[in-house]
Each structure stands twice: as C-alpha cells, then as structure tokens.
Amino acid sequence: MIAWDEWQPGLVDPDWRPLSSVYSTLPGLPPDCFPKIIARYEDPDSAEAFPGSISLERHDCLHILLGRGLLNQDEAFVIGFTMGAAREATRAHCVRFQHVASTLYPPPFQWSGLDLVAFRLAFDYAQTSLSVVRDLHRLQFEDRMEESIHALRHLAGMSVPTLKLLFGREKLLLGQTRASLRLPCEIEPF
C-alpha cells in the first residue's frame, strides 16, 4: 500500500477509469485520528460547519476528480474549491476559514501560508467560474462510483485543461513545494 503522503490520483484527459478503481487506492486514516476541531468546522452535520462542508467520502472523491494528493497544500486546494462552489460561501467565510485552518488546527493538520495561497486560488476560481457546478458538495459521488472519472468531472463542471492552467498558476505562486512539484500543468513555470 502506498503511503498517504505519496498517493496521487493523476490527472488524465479523458480518464475512463471508474471512480471506484482510484478510490480503492486511497490510503485510509482511521476517522479517530482527525482532531475534533476539524469535524467542528468541516463535518456537514456540525452546527459550526462552513459552507461547502462535505462528507469524508465525497471529499475524497473530489481529491480524485481534481487530481490532488493528500498533502496539506492539496487539502487546502480541495477544500477551497468545494467551499468556493458553495452558493452560501462569501469572502468572509473564506477569510474566517483561513484563520481556523492556520491557527486553530493542530499540527500536522495546520495550514502554512503557502497552503492558504492554494486555498484562495481554488476558492476564487470555483466561486467565479461559470462552469463549476454550484453546491458541488451535494453531488452524490458515493452513488456514482462505477461511472468514469471523465463523466463525473463533466457532471461537476471541471475540465482537465482548466485544472492544468490552475495548477500552473499555483506553481508560479508557490514555487517548488512538494505538492507543486507533483502537479501536472500545461505551461511549466520558468
């Protein structure tokens, strides 16, 4: 089994693999290893959850659709994308969540300044995109595990060329971070 910090779903276009085939490769962490404060702000059943909060299973599916690994920078991008696509999300939610993730979350879950840049990039893109489906967190990926990743990206309003452009921008902004080095993009930063 691959280590959680090495896992990467890839970003192929078109990707005809069923979602379940990649989902089954995810290295699992037991739910009790996550601090309660994370559930407080990210569990959709919590009264204090931010807009776009999503079940762990759906969140993991978005890692696959977005072609992101499990490092903090990847987590920040996935959460930013999900929150940005939520109809109720505002700039104030974005700022407040950045504070929570960078100061209240304990290490190793706490986000760095670089992670916050990835979060904001994804949030801003998803919030302003005309193609990304609103309330992405409500798509029931768990009922569509045998559909192709390509079909599910289409359903969610995601395109691989656009993701690669976003990843290129992320690399320009963040440089040679471990997560950035794994990102496929159309134009490599010089």
Backbone bond lengths (Angstrom), bond angles and torsions (degrees), N, CA, C in turn:
res aa  C-N    CA-C-N  psi(-1)  N-CA   C-N-CA  omega(-1)  CA-C   N-CA-C  phi
1 M - - - 1.466 - - 1.528 109.37 -
2 I 1.301 114.71 141.27 1.457 120.65 -178.69 1.535 110.33 -79.15
3 A 1.323 116.45 145.14 1.466 121.71 178.91 1.527 109.16 -68.76
4 W 1.333 116.70 148.12 1.469 121.37 -176.40 1.521 111.80 -57.02
5 D 1.349 117.55 -36.40 1.459 119.25 -176.53 1.533 113.05 -81.81
6 E 1.310 117.01 -3.66 1.466 121.64 176.16 1.530 111.78 -104.13
7 W 1.332 117.34 -17.01 1.456 121.39 -174.99 1.528 110.62 -64.00
8 Q 1.314 116.26 133.84 1.450 123.10 178.81 1.527 107.62 -147.73
9 P 1.341 119.26 123.45 1.465 120.44 -175.79 1.520 115.09 -77.26
10 G 1.322 117.11 -17.97 1.452 120.22 -177.20 1.517 111.69 85.78
11 L 1.321 115.07 163.86 1.456 121.35 -179.65 1.531 107.41 -141.04
12 V 1.318 115.10 89.70 1.460 123.11 -176.08 1.522 108.35 -110.17
13 D 1.334 115.77 145.84 1.465 119.02 179.31 1.517 109.57 -134.17
14 P 1.306 119.15 119.90 1.466 126.54 -8.70 1.533 110.50 -80.17
15 D 1.311 116.32 150.03 1.468 122.44 179.84 1.529 107.74 -106.22
16 W 1.319 115.35 103.97 1.457 120.86 -175.37 1.519 113.07 -89.41
17 R 1.339 117.76 0.42 1.465 119.40 178.56 1.526 109.98 -64.52
18 P 1.346 116.84 141.79 1.465 117.34 173.00 1.529 109.55 -67.26
19 L 1.310 116.62 144.80 1.461 121.53 179.65 1.524 110.89 -52.18
20 S 1.328 117.32 -39.71 1.468 121.40 -177.86 1.523 112.65 -60.34
21 S 1.342 117.83 -32.40 1.462 119.86 -177.35 1.523 112.06 -67.85
22 V 1.317 117.72 -32.97 1.464 121.24 177.62 1.525 109.74 -85.54
23 Y 1.314 115.66 -38.82 1.480 120.26 179.02 1.533 110.79 -57.00
24 S 1.321 116.70 -37.69 1.473 120.65 -178.42 1.521 112.71 -68.23
25 T 1.331 118.06 -13.87 1.469 120.81 179.11 1.527 112.67 -90.72
26 L 1.335 116.52 -8.84 1.471 120.41 -179.01 1.523 110.39 -61.29
27 P 1.324 117.27 125.40 1.460 118.44 174.18 1.523 108.67 -72.69
28 G 1.298 116.67 123.29 1.461 120.29 -174.47 1.513 113.31 -89.44
29 L 1.297 114.72 142.42 1.455 122.28 169.77 1.519 106.35 -110.67
30 P 1.323 117.58 136.95 1.461 118.05 178.50 1.534 110.38 -63.07
31 P 1.333 116.63 140.67 1.470 119.50 -177.62 1.527 113.82 -54.73
32 D 1.331 117.55 -28.04 1.467 118.95 -177.93 1.527 112.86 -76.43
33 C 1.331 118.56 -3.59 1.463 119.80 177.28 1.529 111.84 -84.04
34 F 1.331 116.73 -11.01 1.459 120.29 178.56 1.525 109.47 -88.48
35 P 1.320 117.59 131.72 1.471 120.10 178.39 1.532 111.73 -60.44
36 K 1.311 116.24 147.56 1.466 121.32 -178.76 1.527 112.47 -59.49
37 I 1.323 116.85 -28.35 1.467 119.00 -178.43 1.534 111.13 -65.09
38 I 1.322 117.63 -28.73 1.463 119.98 177.74 1.532 109.43 -67.48
39 A 1.319 116.42 -45.35 1.472 119.74 177.43 1.530 110.77 -62.08
40 R 1.309 116.36 -34.20 1.463 120.85 -179.56 1.533 111.54 -57.00
41 Y 1.330 116.60 -37.70 1.462 120.65 -176.23 1.528 114.85 -106.37
42 E 1.333 117.28 -15.85 1.470 119.01 -174.60 1.529 114.30 -117.43
43 D 1.318 118.76 -14.40 1.464 121.45 179.96 1.525 108.82 -79.92
44 P 1.333 117.93 124.47 1.468 118.97 -177.67 1.525 113.64 -61.98
45 D 1.325 118.44 -17.07 1.461 120.85 178.60 1.525 112.91 -86.46
46 S 1.329 117.51 -4.10 1.459 121.37 -179.59 1.527 110.48 -84.10
47 A 1.312 116.02 140.31 1.473 121.00 178.00 1.529 111.34 -66.69
48 E 1.339 117.37 -21.02 1.464 120.94 -178.02 1.534 112.84 -102.57
49 A 1.318 116.87 11.18 1.466 120.39 -178.26 1.525 111.08 -65.21
50 F 1.307 114.96 143.97 1.460 121.04 177.47 1.526 109.97 -78.66
51 P 1.335 117.20 158.83 1.466 119.90 174.93 1.531 109.94 -56.16
52 G 1.313 115.77 139.23 1.456 120.55 -179.05 1.512 113.46 88.53
53 S 1.339 117.23 2.73 1.472 118.58 178.58 1.524 108.15 -59.75
54 I 1.311 114.71 147.15 1.457 119.91 -166.38 1.521 109.60 -147.32
55 S 1.330 116.37 151.50 1.468 119.54 177.20 1.525 109.25 -63.94
56 L 1.315 116.96 155.51 1.457 121.56 -179.62 1.528 110.89 -59.73
57 E 1.336 117.49 -39.58 1.463 120.49 -179.39 1.537 110.78 -63.40
58 R 1.311 117.44 -45.70 1.471 119.96 179.06 1.529 111.12 -67.12
59 H 1.328 115.51 -38.59 1.467 120.70 177.37 1.533 109.75 -58.87
60 D 1.326 116.49 -45.42 1.468 120.28 179.09 1.525 111.37 -63.79
61 C 1.320 117.33 -35.84 1.470 120.72 176.04 1.526 110.48 -62.95
62 L 1.328 116.94 -37.98 1.466 119.86 178.60 1.521 111.67 -67.74
63 H 1.335 117.76 -33.18 1.465 119.51 173.31 1.525 109.38 -54.76
64 I 1.324 115.73 -43.76 1.470 121.10 -177.94 1.523 110.44 -68.05
65 L 1.319 117.47 -48.91 1.468 120.50 -178.10 1.526 111.61 -62.76
66 L 1.321 116.33 -35.52 1.466 120.69 179.91 1.529 112.47 -84.91
67 G 1.325 117.18 -6.39 1.459 120.29 179.04 1.517 113.58 68.95
68 R 1.336 116.54 36.42 1.468 120.99 -175.83 1.512 111.74 -114.81
69 G 1.328 115.38 143.99 1.454 122.55 175.90 1.516 111.33 -77.99
70 L 1.334 116.09 -152.62 1.461 120.92 -173.13 1.537 113.83 -119.64
71 L 1.321 117.65 9.88 1.469 120.19 176.27 1.528 109.17 -70.21
72 N 1.325 117.18 162.51 1.470 120.14 -177.09 1.529 112.59 -56.45
73 Q 1.318 117.54 -38.26 1.468 119.96 178.34 1.525 110.61 -63.56
74 D 1.326 116.80 -38.38 1.465 121.18 175.91 1.524 110.66 -65.62
75 E 1.339 116.26 -44.80 1.471 121.03 178.21 1.528 109.99 -58.29
76 A 1.326 115.48 -44.36 1.460 120.01 -178.96 1.530 110.60 -61.27
77 F 1.317 116.81 -41.88 1.466 120.57 179.32 1.525 110.97 -64.10
78 V 1.325 116.98 -46.70 1.471 121.04 -178.12 1.525 110.59 -63.85
79 I 1.317 117.19 -44.81 1.468 120.44 179.84 1.529 110.15 -66.98
80 G 1.320 117.42 -41.59 1.466 120.38 177.67 1.519 112.09 -61.08
81 F 1.327 116.73 -42.15 1.460 121.64 179.58 1.528 109.75 -64.12
82 T 1.316 116.45 -45.34 1.461 121.13 -178.45 1.528 111.21 -65.21
83 M 1.330 116.00 -45.60 1.462 119.60 179.89 1.521 110.71 -66.74
84 G 1.318 117.06 -41.00 1.459 120.34 179.90 1.521 112.94 -62.38
85 A 1.327 116.68 -30.27 1.474 120.90 179.59 1.529 112.60 -80.47
86 A 1.321 117.55 -11.98 1.465 121.05 -178.98 1.532 110.33 -74.65
87 R 1.317 116.27 131.30 1.469 121.22 -178.05 1.532 112.49 -57.37
88 E 1.340 116.46 -38.16 1.470 119.55 -174.88 1.518 113.76 -81.58
89 A 1.330 117.77 -9.63 1.462 120.31 -175.82 1.521 111.12 -69.11
90 T 1.319 114.96 135.05 1.462 121.77 177.85 1.520 108.80 -122.88
91 R 1.309 115.85 171.24 1.466 121.10 175.71 1.541 109.40 -59.82
92 A 1.321 117.66 -35.58 1.475 120.51 178.57 1.533 110.96 -63.14
93 H 1.334 117.50 -39.41 1.468 120.11 176.17 1.528 110.28 -62.22
94 C 1.324 115.52 -42.13 1.460 121.20 179.74 1.533 110.58 -58.85
95 V 1.311 116.09 -49.06 1.470 120.90 -179.01 1.530 110.79 -64.54
96 R 1.316 116.58 -43.34 1.469 120.07 -178.97 1.533 111.52 -64.87
97 F 1.332 116.57 -41.99 1.463 118.83 179.93 1.524 111.03 -65.97
98 Q 1.315 117.22 -37.33 1.464 119.97 176.86 1.531 110.48 -59.17
99 H 1.312 116.62 -41.11 1.465 120.98 178.03 1.528 110.44 -63.28
100 V 1.324 116.86 -46.30 1.469 121.84 -179.77 1.526 110.55 -59.07
101 A 1.335 116.63 -51.28 1.463 121.04 -174.66 1.518 113.23 -69.24
102 S 1.335 117.07 -27.72 1.467 119.51 -177.20 1.525 114.19 -96.34
103 T 1.331 117.08 -12.99 1.472 118.00 -179.10 1.528 113.61 -125.61
104 L 1.319 118.41 -35.73 1.457 120.24 -175.60 1.530 113.51 -92.03
105 Y 1.338 116.96 -30.55 1.462 119.39 178.26 1.525 108.66 -69.83
106 P 1.333 116.84 136.57 1.466 119.09 179.18 1.532 110.93 -81.11
107 P 1.337 117.18 156.16 1.461 119.12 172.38 1.527 108.62 -61.65
108 P 1.278 120.36 147.49 1.465 129.71 2.38 1.528 113.11 -88.94
109 F 1.320 117.89 11.14 1.461 121.39 -178.04 1.532 112.33 -85.76
110 Q 1.312 116.60 -15.51 1.463 121.45 -177.19 1.530 110.64 -67.80
111 W 1.318 116.64 138.50 1.454 121.79 -177.55 1.515 111.63 -89.55
112 S 1.315 115.43 143.66 1.463 122.64 175.05 1.532 109.19 -88.37
113 G 1.308 115.68 174.88 1.468 120.04 175.51 1.524 111.91 -59.71
114 L 1.320 117.24 -35.77 1.467 120.61 178.31 1.523 111.25 -67.49
115 D 1.324 116.73 -39.35 1.467 120.42 176.77 1.527 110.46 -61.23
116 L 1.324 116.19 -38.01 1.467 120.46 179.52 1.530 111.78 -64.29
117 V 1.322 116.24 -33.49 1.469 119.65 177.26 1.530 109.78 -64.41
118 A 1.337 116.90 -44.14 1.474 121.10 178.10 1.527 110.07 -62.33
119 F 1.327 117.12 -41.20 1.461 121.87 178.33 1.537 110.63 -59.85
120 R 1.327 116.48 -49.97 1.472 120.62 -177.53 1.527 111.64 -65.40
121 L 1.319 117.20 -39.13 1.467 120.58 178.43 1.527 110.05 -59.29
122 A 1.327 116.79 -47.86 1.464 121.26 -179.53 1.528 111.36 -68.29
123 F 1.326 116.82 -42.79 1.469 121.29 179.11 1.533 109.96 -58.43
124 D 1.329 116.05 -51.88 1.464 120.52 -176.98 1.523 111.21 -61.91
125 Y 1.336 116.76 -41.85 1.460 118.74 179.93 1.533 110.30 -63.38
126 A 1.323 116.86 -52.26 1.470 120.21 -175.84 1.523 111.48 -63.80
127 Q 1.323 116.96 -35.06 1.465 119.44 -178.47 1.525 112.23 -70.36
128 T 1.309 117.62 -31.35 1.458 120.21 -176.04 1.528 113.76 -102.04
129 S 1.328 117.44 -8.97 1.456 121.05 -177.52 1.527 111.78 -67.65
130 L 1.307 115.35 139.59 1.459 120.12 175.21 1.523 111.49 -88.66
131 S 1.329 117.31 -10.52 1.468 119.96 -177.47 1.530 113.27 -101.07
132 V 1.319 118.19 -30.94 1.467 120.42 -177.85 1.524 109.52 -67.24
133 V 1.311 115.63 133.01 1.463 121.60 -179.42 1.529 109.86 -65.96
134 R 1.326 116.16 131.91 1.467 120.73 175.40 1.526 108.32 -68.20
135 D 1.316 115.73 146.74 1.464 123.40 -179.79 1.528 111.32 56.31
136 L 1.296 113.87 47.54 1.459 122.99 177.82 1.527 112.04 -52.55
137 H 1.317 116.04 -32.40 1.469 121.26 -178.45 1.536 112.46 -65.17
138 R 1.316 117.32 -13.79 1.471 120.36 -179.48 1.528 113.39 -93.49
139 L 1.333 117.47 -7.85 1.469 119.26 177.11 1.532 108.86 -67.09
140 Q 1.294 116.10 130.13 1.471 121.39 -173.96 1.529 111.09 -89.18
141 F 1.320 114.90 73.94 1.459 120.31 -179.59 1.523 111.97 -60.79
142 E 1.329 116.63 -30.65 1.472 120.21 -178.38 1.530 111.79 -62.68
143 D 1.326 117.77 -20.67 1.465 121.94 177.25 1.529 112.24 -93.55
144 R 1.327 116.35 0.41 1.464 120.38 -174.91 1.526 111.84 -128.32
145 M 1.315 116.42 28.22 1.463 121.47 -173.73 1.528 113.61 -63.17
146 E 1.315 118.56 -23.22 1.471 120.36 -179.04 1.522 112.55 -92.90
147 E 1.322 117.26 -1.32 1.463 120.03 175.41 1.526 109.45 -79.44
148 S 1.309 116.29 157.82 1.464 120.12 -178.74 1.527 110.70 -72.15
149 I 1.296 114.73 151.67 1.464 120.78 175.44 1.533 108.91 -59.94
150 H 1.311 116.98 -38.91 1.467 121.91 177.81 1.532 110.67 -57.32
151 A 1.327 117.19 -48.92 1.468 121.18 -179.22 1.523 111.27 -63.97
152 L 1.313 117.04 -38.82 1.467 120.29 -178.76 1.526 111.49 -72.31
153 R 1.324 117.39 -34.99 1.470 118.92 173.77 1.526 109.63 -62.44
154 H 1.312 116.14 -42.82 1.468 120.35 178.54 1.539 110.14 -60.55
155 L 1.320 116.73 -45.30 1.460 122.09 178.19 1.532 111.69 -57.41
156 A 1.349 116.08 -39.10 1.464 121.80 -177.29 1.529 113.31 -84.53
157 G 1.327 117.05 -5.19 1.461 120.18 -179.82 1.517 113.60 78.65
158 M 1.329 116.75 28.80 1.471 122.06 -179.93 1.519 109.07 -106.79
159 S 1.327 115.81 144.76 1.462 119.37 173.37 1.525 108.51 -129.25
160 V 1.316 115.99 141.35 1.463 120.57 179.98 1.523 111.52 -61.93
161 P 1.345 120.17 -43.93 1.467 118.01 178.02 1.537 112.83 -58.25
162 T 1.317 117.15 -40.55 1.469 119.87 178.63 1.522 110.91 -66.65
163 L 1.337 117.28 -42.45 1.467 119.72 177.38 1.525 110.47 -60.51
164 K 1.320 117.61 -40.95 1.466 120.37 178.84 1.521 111.76 -64.03
165 L 1.336 116.63 -36.46 1.465 119.62 175.30 1.527 111.15 -65.83
166 L 1.333 116.34 -42.31 1.472 120.36 176.15 1.516 110.64 -60.69
167 F 1.332 116.41 -43.22 1.465 120.49 -179.85 1.527 110.80 -64.75
168 G 1.332 117.31 -36.11 1.456 119.93 176.11 1.520 110.94 -63.13
169 R 1.310 116.08 -41.08 1.472 119.83 177.14 1.529 110.55 -65.02
170 E 1.321 116.44 -41.36 1.462 120.67 178.31 1.532 110.63 -60.32
171 K 1.328 116.74 -42.67 1.469 120.52 178.25 1.521 111.16 -62.62
172 L 1.342 116.88 -40.32 1.466 119.87 177.76 1.524 111.25 -62.94
173 L 1.334 116.18 -40.18 1.463 120.54 -178.22 1.524 113.20 -75.12
174 L 1.326 116.68 -34.80 1.467 120.08 -171.02 1.519 114.65 -109.29
175 G 1.297 117.69 -11.38 1.460 119.74 177.09 1.516 113.72 71.36
176 Q 1.292 115.70 -141.00 1.459 123.32 -168.79 1.541 113.21 -93.13
177 T 1.299 118.34 46.80 1.463 119.72 175.28 1.523 108.52 -72.40
178 R 1.301 116.60 160.65 1.464 121.03 -179.88 1.529 111.25 -58.22
179 A 1.327 116.74 -43.31 1.467 120.47 179.52 1.530 110.42 -68.42
180 S 1.321 118.23 -42.00 1.461 121.25 -178.83 1.522 111.94 -62.49
181 L 1.307 116.67 -37.70 1.460 120.40 -179.08 1.524 112.27 -62.82
182 R 1.329 117.49 -24.41 1.466 121.40 -178.91 1.527 112.63 -89.66
183 L 1.309 118.04 -7.49 1.459 120.98 -175.00 1.514 111.86 -80.16
184 P 1.342 117.00 127.15 1.461 118.95 173.61 1.521 108.83 -80.77
185 C 1.327 116.91 137.88 1.451 118.55 176.99 1.527 109.97 -145.31
186 E 1.320 115.45 160.30 1.467 121.65 -177.33 1.517 111.14 -68.04
187 I 1.310 116.32 -45.44 1.461 121.29 -176.99 1.528 107.67 -121.65
188 E 1.309 115.98 116.57 1.460 120.24 178.65 1.529 109.13 -73.83
189 P 1.345 116.48 136.30 1.467 118.35 176.69 1.533 109.51 -64.44
190 F 1.307 115.52 148.77 1.472 119.24 -178.91 1.494 111.34 -88.54
